[in-house]
Amino acid sequence: MNKLLAFLILQYLCFAVHAQHTVFSSGSKYGVKKGGEIIIKAKYSSILPGDTDIFAVEKKGKWQYIKPDGRVIYEEKDAKFFPFEKGYGLVSNTEGSVWRTIDTAGTLAGTFFDLQAPEICADKLLFSRSKKVYSRDGTFLFSFDTLSALSADLFLLESTVLKGGSKKILGFSIGKTKAETEKRVLIKSSGKLIEDLHSLTMIGNDTYYIMKGWPIQESIIDAKGQELFSGLTGYSMLKSGLWLVKAGNAFGIIDPAAKKWLVDTTGIASLDSINGVYWLGAKDRSFSYVVSGTQVTKVNACFKQKLGEDKLMAESPGQIHLYTASGRLISGGYSGFYNNAKDGLIVALKGRKYVFLDMETGKEVGPYRDLYYATGSRSTATKGQQLMKAALFVITLPVFPLVQNSMKGNDRYESYIYTANYPSMYNGDLAIIGLADKEDISYRKDSLFLTTESALKYYYINKKGEIVSPGYEEAMDFANGWAWVKDSKGYFRVDKTFRPLDKEHYLEVDKLWEGEYYTVSKGPFNKGLIDKNGKLVAPTKYDWIETENDKIIGRKGGDGTVLVTK
């Protein structure tokens, strides 16, 4: 918008007739009515109402500012009076070379000599075509080079200033004078200036994003200069027309049409998107706002991982859920998801059991006690083929690739041998295998499930693939001629003939220092220590046993006892 048009806007705004007062005529004389009642009789040659109850009137070539009761607050001969606006009257001599501002008490506020057709356009500022801005008391504030009318009430003033400047030190000239553009936004209605402006961006029909000051402060103002949103550190426009804003490490959503928060930044610490839908998650991970188009939905979970094209895994404290991108809950209450979606299915852990979950319907298949992934199709190979190759590796963990085989001469069992890199052969003679009754096995795709709590038993097999031990609930690798196993009573040690070496059974067993020692437990606060030779080093009387640098320490209450030193 050019400067001439901007000033025409200013002139129109600054000299509009106050809506409460009406000038009426009687013959060649003029008076003022308010709400139909005559408050100033028709006896003046000219009347100029302003935005207060002070009027500029002319009678017999003499101008005055008067009150409705006829009291004169200021008068002057051979002068031109302007309407009383924004708390001040403006008076010039007939040549227009001297201008004065008059306050409501009729006192001279300021005198000006360089103004050309000045416009009173703010409560505290006098603004002129001579590209100068004054306060009403006549104090010069600053000059400007260009003026842009952003709205009827908002103006952008730009001026070129010199910064830096040359200086002489010990006869040498240093530094450079640099011309920089300073920007200010003038809010007409209040006379307020937004200074130290770095940038101003129009982000709506009547809304602006500004950056000002140092440290930089970012905010959104409306066309009247009113600050709508503050404390921001960035924004972006969404396709829906909403604003995504950032405040520090928090995020929020603003509706520019309604000029209000759809999602304020309080407690919002994460932002994720999937297919144009935004998930704004709470800092405590207890809920999210899901923004799809202009629709905002609150869900009691936070984005965790994308699953497929339009599904996602979301978490709440202690639980995992399956949602659509738009925030519709498909199914929830899981401990975790254990594989990527395939053919619309995903494996989930519910409590301590596995289920197959249909990602479209939320329908579950299961539950199953244990889950194994098959690397090939079910086979009837003999123990001399795939079984022998697989027998070099150990089954100890619940989910790893495996090979399935039928054991020769025993149709009751199928074997599950891990082929991941977990070698179990000690002294080259024994490995561990998991077996289950066929009626306890369920197949789905390339995965197998065990359907009962007692379905899986662990056995030791030799290099020929022959079972050489009883079945145990758990079995560990042999070392130093013995191994830990577990039955229904607890953990105990066996030798390579699987003869029990201990009368005691323990609730828990943990390895320390690569198998040099083992902690054993008979209860929550009854822990002891056994060395690699099976000798009881410390009785089961400690609350807990821990390693600390080169020591193993047993603690009872707050006291610690050194049990072993390297």
N, C-alpha and C positions, 0 to 999 in steps of 0.2 A: 504494500500500500504506500503511495507516495506521500510526501510531507504535506502538500496542499490539502489532500483529502483528510489526512490525520487532523490537521488544524480545523478544518470545517466541522469534523466530528466534535472536536473540543469546544468550538464556539457554540455549536448547537446545544451540547450538554451543559455548558457552563451558564448559558443565558436562558434556559427554559423557564417558563412562567410557573410560579408555585400554584399547585392545583387548588389550594384552599381559597385563594384570593382571586376575585374577578374585578377587572377594571370596567366601569360603566361610564357612559357619557350623558350629559344633560346640556343640550345646546352645544357650545364649543368648549365646555369644561368637562373635567374628568374626576371621578371619585373611585372608591373601592368598596366592594361588597364582600362579605364573608358568609357563606351559607344563606344568601338572600338578604342578609341584614346589612344596611349601609354602615360602615365603620369609618369612612372618610368621605365627607361631603364633596360633591362635584364642584370644586372651585379652583382646580389647577389646570394649567395649560397642557402639562404632560405628567404622567405617573408611570414609574417603572417598578413593579413589584419584584421582589426577589424570593428567596427561600425562607425568609424569616418574617417577623412582623415589623420590619423597618422598610420604609418605602422611599425611593428617590422621586422627588416631586419638583416641578418647575412652576413658578408664579412670577409673572412680570419680569422674565429674563433672569431670575435668580433661582438657583438650585439648592435644595435642602434634603437632608435625610430626616424623616419624621417617624414618630410612633403613631399608632392608630388614634390615640387621644389628641393628636395634633402637636405634641411636644417635639420641638426641634432638637436633634442631638448634634447636627453638624450642618453648616451652610457655607457657601463660598460664591463669590461673584466671578464672572468671566471664567467659568469652569464647566467641564462636561462630566456629569455623574453617570455611573453605571449601576445596575441593580445590585442590591446588597446580597452577596452570595457567600456561603460557607463561613459566615461569621465576620465578613469584612465587606466594606464598600470600597469601590475603586473610583478615584477622581483624577481627571487630567486637566491641564490648562487647555485653552482653546487651540493652541498650536500642536498639542499632543507631544510636547517635549518633556514635560514634567508630570509624573504620576505619583499619586499618594494612596495609601491604604488607610482606611478608617475603621476602628473597631466598634463594637456595639455600644460602648460608652461615649462614642463621638470623639475619641482620642486619636490623634495622628499616630499611626503605627509605623509606617515606613515611607521613604521618599525615593523615587527612582528617576534616572535621567536618560537611560539607554533603551527603554522598552519601546517596542513597536507593536501596536495593537495587542496589548497583553490580555491574557485570559486567566481568570481566576478559576482553577479547575481542581483544587484540592483544599482540604481544611487548613493545611499549614503551609502550603507552597504557592508561590506566584510563578506562573509559567508563561514564557513569551516566545514570539517568533524570532527574537534576536538570539535564540538558542542559549538562553541563560535561565537558571532556576534560582529563585530567591525565597527566603522565608518571608512571612507577612510583615515582619518588623523591618524589612529592608536589607537583611543580611544576605550577601551573595553566597550561594552554596556551591554551584558548579556549572560548567558549560557543557553543552552536548553538541554532537555533530549531526546525528541522524535521529529521527523519531519514527517509530512504527506503532500504529494502533493495533494492539493484539485483540482488543475487544472494546466495548463501549466504556469500560472502566479500567482498562489495563494498558499501559504504554511501555514500550521498550526504548530506553534512551541509551545511545552509544556515543562514547567520546574517545578521542585519541589523546593519550597522555604520554609524557616522557618519563621513563624510569631509568634508573642507573645513574647516568650523568658522568661527565668527565671530571676527574680530580687530579690535582697536581701534588705530588709528594716528592720532596727533594729535587724539584725542578723537572720531574718526569711526569708526563701525562698518562694516566691509567684509566681504565674503565671506558665504557661506551654508552652513549645516550641511545636508548632503545624506545621506539614508539610502540605502545601497546594499546589495545582496544579494551576499554573498561565498559562493562555493561551494567545497567541498573534497570530495574522494573519499577515504574511509578504506579501506585494504586491510587487512582483519582479520588475515590470517595473518601479515603482517610488521609491521603497525603503521605502515606507510608512508602518508604523506599526499601526495596529488596536490593541490597548492595553486595559487592564481591561476588557477582554472578559469573559462574564459569560457563554454564550452558543453559539453554532453555529449549525444550522440545515439546511441540504440540502432540499430545497422544490421544486426543479426543476432540470433539467439536468445540468444547469450551474448557478444556483441561490441559495443564502443562506440567511437564516433569522438569524440575529445576535442580541444578547443582550449584552450591554457593559456599563461600567461606573457606577457612582452613583451620582444623581438618575439614575436609569437604562434607557438607551436609546435603542430603538429598531428600526431596519432598515433592508432593504433588499439590498444585494449587488450582483453583478454579478461575473463571474469567473475571472474578471480582478481586482476585489476589488472595482469597481466603485459603489458608492451608488446610487441605483435606486429610492428607496422610503424611506423616513425618518419620524420621529415623530410618529411612530406606537406604539400601546399598546396591540397588539394581532393579531392573524390571524388564519384562519382555511381553509382547502382545501375543496372545493365543489366537488360534484360528477362529475361535468362537467370539472374539472381541473382548474377552476378559483380559485382565492384566495379571500376570504372574510376577510377584514382587519378592524381593529378598531384603531381609533386615538382619544384618550380621550373619549368623549361621542359621537363621530361621526363614521360613517361607510362608507366603500367604497369597490369597486370590482376591482381587478387587473387581467389583462390577462397576465399570465407568459410567454406565447410564444412570444407575441408582446412586452412584458415589458412596458406596458403602462396602465394607468387608463382606465377602462371602465366606472366606476363611481367613481369620486374622492370624498374625504370626505368633501368638502366645502359645508356647509349648510345642510348636511345630518344628521338627529338627531334621526331617528327611524329605527328599523329593525324588520320585521315580515315575517313569512314564512307560506306557505300553499301548501301542496302537492309538496314539493321540489322547489317551486318558491319563490323567495325572493323579498320583497317590501322594498325599501330603501326610507324613506319619508323625505321630506324637513322640516326644523325647523319651517317654517311658514305655513306648511301643504298645500301648494299650488300645490305641484307636488310630484311624486315618480318616481324612476327608478325601473322597474320590470325586474328581471333577471331570465330568464327561459332557462336552459342549458347555452349556450354561447350567447344567444340572449338578448339584452338589449332594453327595450321599455320605453319611457317616457310617463307617463300619468298625467293628471292634477288633481290628487286627491291622498289622502293618506289612507292606510289601516286603517280600524276602527274595523271591526268585521267579523269573519268567518260566512258564511251562507251555510249550507249544506256541501257537500264534496268538491266542486270545485268552489264555488261562495263566494263573499265577499262584504261587505258594505264598501265603501270608501267615504271619506269626502274631500271636498274642502271648502274654506271659505264660510259659509252660506248655503251649499248644501250637500246632501247625494246622492250617486250614487251606482248602482249595476254593479259589474264587475265580469268577470271570473278570476280565479286565475292567468291566464297568462297575464292579463292586457287588455282584450277586454271589451269595454264598452257595457253593455246590455241595460241599460236605466239609465237616470240621471235627476237631477234637483228636488230632493225631499227634504222635510223638515225633514223627519225621517222615519224609519221603525218601525212598532209597534208590530210585533209578529215574532216568529221564523218561518222559512220556513216550510211549511207543504204541501205535495202533489204538490210540485213545485210552490206553490203560496206564496206570502207574501203581507201583507198590508202595504201600504206606504202613507205618508201624502204629498200631493202636494198642495202647497199654504195653504189654510185652509180647504181642502177637502181630503177625503180618496179615494184611488184607490186600486183595487186588481191587483197585478203585477205578470205576468207569468215570472218566473226566467230564463226560457230557451229562450223565444222569445222577452221578454221585452214588450209584449202586455199588455195594461191596460184595466181594466173593471171598470167603474165608470165615473165621480167622484160622491161621496156621501157626504152629509153634516155631518152626524154623523154615528158612527159605534158602534155596541154593540155585545158582544159575548154571544151566547146562551149556557146555561148549559145543556139544554135538547132539545128534538124535539118540534116543534110547537104543542100546546095543545089547546083543546077546553074545558078545565076544567072550571067549574063555579067559581064564585067569592067566594063561600063557601069552595073551596078546595085550589088549589095552590095560588090563588090570596090573600086569607086571610093570608096565611103563609108569602107570599112575602111582604105584605103591612106593615110589621113591619120595613121595611128598606127603605132608601131614594135613589132616583136618584138625583145626583148632578154633577157627573163627567162623561166624555164622554166614557171611555173605562173600563168597569168592567163586571164580569159575571152577567147574568140576567136570569130571568125566563119569558117566554112569555105566555100570557093567552088571551083568548077572553072574553070580559066582557059580562056578562049575560044581555040579552035584548038590546044589542047594537052591531050590526055586523059591524058598521062603523069603530070601533077602535080596535086596539090591544094594550096591555099594556106592558111596559117594566119596570120591578122592579129589582133594584139591590139587590142581595143576599149576597154581600160582607159585611164586618162588619162596616157598616156606619149607626148606629141607628138614626132614625129621629123622633121618637115619643117623643114629649114634652107633659107632663101631660097625657100621655097615650091615646091620642084621635085622633091625626092626623098624617098622613105621606104624602109624596110627590110622585107622579107617573107621568111618561112621556107618553103621548099618541100621536099617529100620524094616519093620514088617511091611510087606507090599500093601496090605490093606490100610496102612497109615500114610500112604503116599498119594499125593494128588499132583497132576501135571497141568500146566497151563502155558501155552506157547513153548518157550525154551526154558522154562523154570519149573522147579519142583518144590513141593511144600510137604511138611510133615504136620499131620493134623492133630496129634495128641501130645500131651506133656511128656510122656515116657517113650515117645516114638523112637528117638535116636539113642543108640548106645555106641560107645567107642571101644574098639578092639585093637589089639596089637597083631600085626601080620608079619610074616617073614618074607624073604625075597621071592619065595615061590607063590606068594599070595595066599598062604594058608593062615587061618586064624589060630593063634597060639595062646590066647588069653581069654578070661571071662569078659563079659561086657561091663563097662563102667559108665557112670554118669559123666565123668570127666577123666581124661588121661593126659599126662604130660610126658615129654621126652625123657629117655633114660640118660643119666649122667652119674659117673662114679659107681656104676653097677646097680643103681636103683632108680625108681621113678615114683612120683606122686600120682595117686589115683583117687577117685572119689566114688563111694557108694552111698546108699541111703543114710548111713550113719555119719558120713563126713569123709575127710581126707586122711589117707594113711600111705605108708611107703610099701612098695613091693620090690622083690628082686627079679631077675630075668626069668625065673621060673614062676613068677607071679605069686610067690609065697609072701604073706604079710610080714613085714619087719617090725611093726609096732602094734602094741596092744591099744594104744591111744588112737582116738579119732578126733580130728580137729575141724572147727567150723570154717576156718579160712587159712590159706597158705599164700605167702607172697615171697618172691625172690629178691634177695639183696646182693649187691656186688657180684653180678653175673653168676649167681648160683653158688657163691662161696658160703652164703648163709641164707636161711629161710625164717621168716617170722611165721609163727603158728598161733592160732587163737582158739580158745574154748568158749569165748563169749566176747561181748563188746569191750570189756575192760580186763580181759584175761589173756594177755599176749606174752609169748615166750620166744626163744631163739634156738634154732637147730643149725649145726654146721653141715658142710657138704658130706661129712662122714656119718651123719645121722645122730651125732651126739647132741644132747640137750645142753646148750651153753647157758641159757637163762630160763628159769621156770616161768610158767604162764601166770604171772602176777602183775604185769605192768599194764597201765592204761593204754599206752601206745609205745611203739619202738620206731625210731627214725635214724637215718644216717645224717651225719654232720661232719663234712670234710672227710677226715680219715678215721672217724669214730662211728660206732653204732651205740646209740644211747637209748636206754629204757627209762620211761618217765612214769612216775606214780604221783598223782596230784600235781604239784608244781615242781617237785624234785626230779632231777635227772641223774641216772647212774650210767657211767661208761661201761658197756658190756664187752666191747671188742675195740682194739686199736690196731690199725694196719702196721 
